[in-house]
């Protein structure tokens, strides 16, 4: 059984790990792509351009892995929120939809199609917006108390 309560619970350790992975991925992704803002590509040799291009491919692949992990974290928290009622029901359902969007987007690995592309956008934008929605929901709950 998944232990949801307490800082030592399985769910809390998973959320901490997934959040850490997401933070590392975002810093790496932005560092790789920010290089192009500060370096003139014409001043680089073929080796440097190829290395930056390869780093970009790695950053994208790492981003896909991190998105799967972070969306599963959103799904886990939402699923637990439905049972323990620490988030409002619409916010928990929204989190489950974001996680489902990631599952649908995994089909994009098999080939480009409109459904998996839509799922990817739901997962990406949902992952970025869901923490803000959770913050507003928790703020409203705190204010009511």
N, C-alpha and C positions, 0 to 999 in steps of 0.2 A: 504494500500500500504506500502511496506517495505521501510523505509527511509534508504538510503545507505550513504548519505553524512553526514559529520560532526561527531565529537566525541560523540555526544549525540544520534546518530541514533540507531535504533533497531539493525541493523546488527553489528555495532561496539560494542554494549553492549554484543551481543551474542558471538562475536569473543573473547572479553575479558573474558567472563565467561567460554567459552570452553577452552581457553588457560590456565586459572587458574586451571580448573579441570584437564587438562592434566598434568600440572606441579605437582599438589598435588599427582595425581595417580602415576606418575613416581618416585617421592621421596619415597612414601609409598612402592611401588613395590620393588624398589632397597633396601630399608631398611629391608624389610621382608626377601628377598632372600640373602642379604649380611650377615645376621646372620650366615648362614652356613659356611661362609669363616672364621669366627673368633671363632666359638664355635666347640669343638669336640663333635659330636653327641653321642659318647660312654660315655661322662661325664654327659650327660643329663639323667634325669629320664623320665619315660613314660609320665607323665603329661606335661613336657616341650616340648617333641617331638611332642605330639599331639597338643599342643597349637601352635607351629610353623607350623605344617602341616595345621591346620585350618586357621591360618593367611595367609598362602600361597594360600589356596582356596579362601579366601576373596579377596586377592590381585589380583588373576586372574579374579574373577568376577567383581571387581572394574575396572580392565583393560578393560574388554569387554564393560562395560558401558561407560568408558571414550573414547574408540575407536569409538563407535557409535557417541558420541557427537562431537569428534574432526573431524571425517570424514564428518559429516554433516556440520561442520564449513568450511572444505575445499571445500565442494560442494557449500555452500553459497557464499564464497568468489569467487570461480571460476565462478559461475553463474553471480554474480555482475560484475566480471571482463569482461565477454563477452559483457555485455551491456554498461559498462562505460569505457572500454578499458584501464584500469590501469595496466593490465598484457597483455603479448602477447597472441595471440589466442592459440598457442600450449600448453602453460603453463596452461591456463584456462581449456582447454580440458583435459589435464593430471589430473588436480584437480577433474574434473567431473568423470573421470575414477576411481580415487582413491575412491571417494565417492560411486560410483557404486559397486566397489569391496567390500565395507563394507556392502552394501545392500545384495549382493549375499552371503556374509559370514554369514549373519543372519540365513540362512538356516542350518548352522552347529548346531544351537541350537536344531533343530528338529532331527538331526541325522548326523552322519559322512558320507560325500560323497565327491568325488573328486572336484566337482565344488565349493562347499562352502569352502573347504579347500584352494583352489586356490584364491578365493575371499578374504579370511582372510590374506593370504600372500601379496596380492596386497594392501590391506588396511593397514597392519602393516608397510610394507616397504615403501609404498607410503606416509604414514603419516610422516615417519621419513625423507624421501628424498624430499618431496614436498616443505617444507620451504627453503631448500637450493636452489632448482631450482627457487623458487620465488625470493630469494635474488640475484641470478645470473641475472635473468631477469630484476629485478629493477636496479641492478648495470649497466647493459648494457644500459638500457634506460637513466639512469642518465648520463652515459659517453657520450652518443650521443648528449645530450643537451649541 
